[in-house]
Amino acid sequence: MKDEGKQRRFPTGDLARVAVFAALIAVLGLPGSFNVFGNATPITLQTAGVMLAGAILGSWRGALAVAVLLVLVAAGLPLLAGGRGGLGAFTAPSAGFLLGWLPGAAVTGWLVERAGRSPRLAHLLVASLVGGIAVVYLVGIPVQAMVTGVSLSSAALLTLAFLPGDLTKAVVTAFVAKGVQRSYPDAVPAVHRERLRTGER
């Protein structure tokens, strides 16, 4: 009975989707990264993958995809933009933004789940903005200030350089997630939760 319950909670399909999105976030790091205005934290495309993981997979699966990636990075695999990897990535100025991906994906997914069986584009956009930007910044800015020795206000000001790109990523995420959910209604996080509760695969 225990094995059966565990199987229902972690179906093979879910594990595959988690792995795919962990890989997607890694692939989005291939174009590399760049720093602007002397900011110690680089701009990358990988935050778009974090938003997509939450918006398409939901809270726990989206967070799990990010967690898988972070564990692999900690193990030394160069999966971050610019070929970075290893424990050093978690002590760098960008460490807070990296750690912020985990609650960021979870909050994005949680908000999408609350939008019901057919989330509107506006719901998906708000979820991406709140989870993928606000939550990530909330973790990232204080850590950057602490690591670099600058004031919190200075770190926040430097982070404004990320905002135009992150806003664009949030808009793209909303459209992509809406398209996926139209094509595959079962991919809607709220629908997936209901299927798990009823024991469907």
RODO-2510 file (C-alpha; in nm, 4 decimals, decimal comma):
residues 201
     n   res          X          Y          Z
     1     m     0,0000     0,0000     0,0000
     2     k     0,2842     0,2389     0,0815
     3     d     0,4468     0,1760    -0,2540
     4     e     0,1165     0,2328    -0,4310
     5     g     0,0679     0,5673    -0,2529
     6     k     0,4197     0,6749    -0,3379
     7     q     0,3646     0,5824    -0,7017
     8     r     0,0527     0,7956    -0,7157
     9     r     0,2301     1,0901    -0,5628
    10     f     0,5328     1,0703    -0,7902
    11     p     0,4126     0,9219    -1,1194
    12     t     0,6779     0,8501    -1,3815
    13     g     0,5361     1,1189    -1,6084
    14     d     0,5858     1,3838    -1,3411
    15     l     0,9450     1,2805    -1,2820
    16     a     1,0086     1,3020    -1,6566
    17     r     0,8579     1,6513    -1,6743
    18     v     1,0665     1,7658    -1,3781
    19     a     1,3804     1,6367    -1,5518
    20     v     1,2839     1,8075    -1,8796
    21     f     1,2366     2,1448    -1,7126
    22     a     1,5598     2,1117    -1,5148
    23     a     1,7290     2,0491    -1,8507
    24     l     1,5437     2,3449    -2,0076
    25     i     1,6718     2,5827    -1,7404
    26     a     2,0247     2,4498    -1,8002
    27     v     1,9914     2,4879    -2,1792
    28     l     1,8784     2,8499    -2,1393
    29     g     2,2194     2,9146    -1,9863
    30     l     2,3997     2,8169    -2,3085
    31     p     2,3806     3,1653    -2,4667
    32     g     2,5939     3,2814    -2,1726
    33     s     2,5592     3,5808    -1,9448
    34     f     2,6685     3,9413    -1,9278
    35     n     2,7053     4,2065    -1,6626
    36     v     2,5784     4,5620    -1,6993
    37     f     2,6496     4,8847    -1,5116
    38     g     2,9150     4,7161    -1,2994
    39     n     2,6633     4,4762    -1,1493
    40     a     2,8245     4,1675    -0,9925
    41     t     2,5183     3,9561    -1,0791
    42     p     2,4969     3,8550    -1,4467
    43     i     2,1916     3,8747    -1,6700
    44     t     2,0900     3,5347    -1,8104
    45     l     1,7935     3,3679    -1,9809
    46     q     1,7675     3,1040    -1,7106
    47     t     1,5141     3,2972    -1,5038
    48     a     1,2722     3,2492    -1,7942
    49     g     1,3074     2,8749    -1,7433
    50     v     1,2299     2,9163    -1,3745
    51     m     0,9112     3,1090    -1,4573
    52     l     0,8101     2,8500    -1,7161
    53     a     0,8698     2,5643    -1,4716
    54     g     0,6325     2,7197    -1,2207
    55     a     0,3710     2,8326    -1,4728
    56     i     0,3505     2,4992    -1,6560
    57     l     0,4337     2,2423    -1,3880
    58     g     0,2772     2,4090    -1,0844
    59     s     0,4241     2,4702    -0,7416
    60     w     0,5881     2,1505    -0,6201
    61     r     0,6932     2,0119    -0,9586
    62     g     0,8276     2,3508    -1,0684
    63     a     1,0235     2,3897    -0,7452
    64     l     1,1492     2,0317    -0,7768
    65     a     1,2804     2,1010    -1,1287
    66     v     1,4763     2,3978    -0,9934
    67     a     1,5980     2,1941    -0,6956
    68     v     1,7289     1,9212    -0,9295
    69     l     1,9233     2,1813    -1,1261
    70     l     2,0673     2,3413    -0,8106
    71     v     2,1783     2,0041    -0,6730
    72     l     2,3562     1,9272    -1,0001
    73     v     2,5210     2,2694    -0,9946
    74     a     2,6347     2,2150    -0,6356
    75     a     2,7786     1,8793    -0,7439
    76     g     3,0021     2,0667    -0,9859
    77     l     2,8219     2,0424    -1,3192
    78     p     2,8658     2,3646    -1,5229
    79     l     2,4926     2,4195    -1,5816
    80     l     2,4720     2,7881    -1,5020
    81     a     2,5141     3,0569    -1,7680
    82     g     2,8777     3,1046    -1,8573
    83     g     2,9600     2,7446    -1,7676
    84     r     2,9540     2,8094    -1,3938
    85     g     2,9033     2,5324    -1,1419
    86     g     3,0233     2,4046    -0,8071
    87     l     2,9694     2,5268    -0,4520
    88     g     3,1357     2,8570    -0,5383
    89     a     2,8214     2,9575    -0,7255
    90     f     2,6400     2,9617    -0,3902
    91     t     2,8839     3,2074    -0,2340
    92     a     2,9023     3,4484    -0,5285
    93     p     2,7150     3,7827    -0,5368
    94     s     2,4471     3,6167    -0,7514
    95     a     2,3906     3,3368    -0,4970
    96     g     2,0746     3,4958    -0,3578
    97     f     1,9142     3,5183    -0,7003
    98     l     2,0126     3,1567    -0,7626
    99     l     1,8554     3,0426    -0,4350
   100     g     1,5567     3,2663    -0,5051
   101     w     1,4732     3,0538    -0,8082
   102     l     1,3386     2,7826    -0,5785
   103     p     1,0688     2,9868    -0,3984
   104     g     1,0213     3,1843    -0,7207
   105     a     0,9140     2,8749    -0,9154
   106     a     0,7035     2,7532    -0,6214
   107     v     0,5157     3,0827    -0,5842
   108     t     0,4633     3,1144    -0,9607
   109     g     0,3159     2,7658    -0,9681
   110     w     0,1060     2,8224    -0,6560
   111     l    -0,0521     3,1333    -0,8068
   112     v    -0,1223     2,9540    -1,1363
   113     e    -0,2840     2,6667    -0,9464
   114     r    -0,5145     2,9158    -0,7730
   115     a    -0,6237     3,0477    -1,1154
   116     g    -0,8270     2,7308    -1,1773
   117     r    -0,8670     2,4938    -1,4688
   118     s    -0,8278     2,7596    -1,7372
   119     p    -0,5922     3,0358    -1,6205
   120     r    -0,6266     3,3603    -1,8107
   121     l    -0,3244     3,5228    -1,9708
   122     a    -0,3402     3,7961    -1,7057
   123     h    -0,3233     3,5351    -1,4273
   124     l    -0,0192     3,3729    -1,5858
   125     l     0,1494     3,7110    -1,6251
   126     v     0,0843     3,8151    -1,2641
   127     a     0,2106     3,4770    -1,1405
   128     s     0,5317     3,5184    -1,3417
   129     l     0,5801     3,8751    -1,2205
   130     v     0,5244     3,7906    -0,8549
   131     g     0,7074     3,4578    -0,8413
   132     g     0,9684     3,5001    -1,1119
   133     i     1,0632     3,8584    -1,0335
   134     a     0,9403     3,9862    -0,6952
   135     v     1,0194     3,6709    -0,4964
   136     v     1,3560     3,6160    -0,6661
   137     y     1,4545     3,9795    -0,6064
   138     l     1,3366     3,9577    -0,2457
   139     v     1,5920     3,6826    -0,1844
   140     g     1,8599     3,8005    -0,4247
   141     i     1,8997     4,1673    -0,3340
   142     p     1,9792     4,1239     0,0390
   143     v     2,2282     3,8447    -0,0349
   144     q     2,4000     4,0526    -0,3030
   145     a     2,4230     4,3456    -0,0628
   146     m     2,5726     4,1223     0,2063
   147     v     2,8255     3,9505    -0,0211
   148     t     2,9417     4,2660    -0,2007
   149     g     2,9355     4,4879     0,1078
   150     v     2,7119     4,7538    -0,0463
   151     s     2,3974     4,8980     0,1072
   152     l     2,0606     4,7354     0,0481
   153     s     1,9427     5,0407    -0,1458
   154     s     2,2519     5,0321    -0,3692
   155     a     2,2007     4,6616    -0,4421
   156     a     1,8339     4,7280    -0,5219
   157     l     1,9330     5,0115    -0,7552
   158     l     2,1802     4,7873    -0,9387
   159     t     1,9094     4,5236    -0,9745
   160     l     1,6921     4,7662    -1,1726
   161     a     1,9153     4,6801    -1,4687
   162     f     1,7528     4,3351    -1,4718
   163     l     1,3966     4,4640    -1,4727
   164     p     1,3356     4,5313    -1,8453
   165     g     1,4645     4,1872    -1,9423
   166     d     1,2787     4,0122    -1,6607
   167     l     0,9540     4,1856    -1,7526
   168     t     0,9991     4,0646    -2,1096
   169     k     1,0629     3,7093    -1,9831
   170     a     0,7453     3,7239    -1,7750
   171     v     0,5372     3,8284    -2,0770
   172     v     0,6902     3,5555    -2,2949
   173     t     0,6336     3,2998    -2,0170
   174     a     0,2654     3,3932    -1,9922
   175     f     0,2119     3,3499    -2,3669
   176     v     0,4074     3,0232    -2,3853
   177     a     0,2295     2,8774    -2,0816
   178     k    -0,1095     2,9777    -2,2223
   179     g    -0,0242     2,8141    -2,5530
   180     v     0,0880     2,4922    -2,3838
   181     q    -0,2256     2,4804    -2,1697
   182     r    -0,4513     2,5345    -2,4720
   183     s    -0,2805     2,2528    -2,6590
   184     y    -0,2625     2,0224    -2,3563
   185     p    -0,5451     2,1018    -2,1099
   186     d    -0,4208     1,8260    -1,8789
   187     a    -0,1004     2,0281    -1,8360
   188     v    -0,2871     2,2980    -1,6419
   189     p    -0,1530     2,2722    -1,2836
   190     a    -0,5001     2,2823    -1,1247
   191     v    -0,6187     2,0019    -1,3535
   192     h    -0,3112     1,7972    -1,2715
   193     r    -0,3749     1,8369    -0,8978
   194     e    -0,7322     1,7176    -0,9384
   195     r    -0,6185     1,4130    -1,1359
   196     l    -0,3685     1,3228    -0,8647
   197     r    -0,6350     1,3530    -0,5953
   198     t    -0,8651     1,1180    -0,7828
   199     g    -0,5843     0,8737    -0,8541
   200     e    -0,5807     0,9325    -1,2305
   201     r    -0,2548     0,9281    -1,4292
***
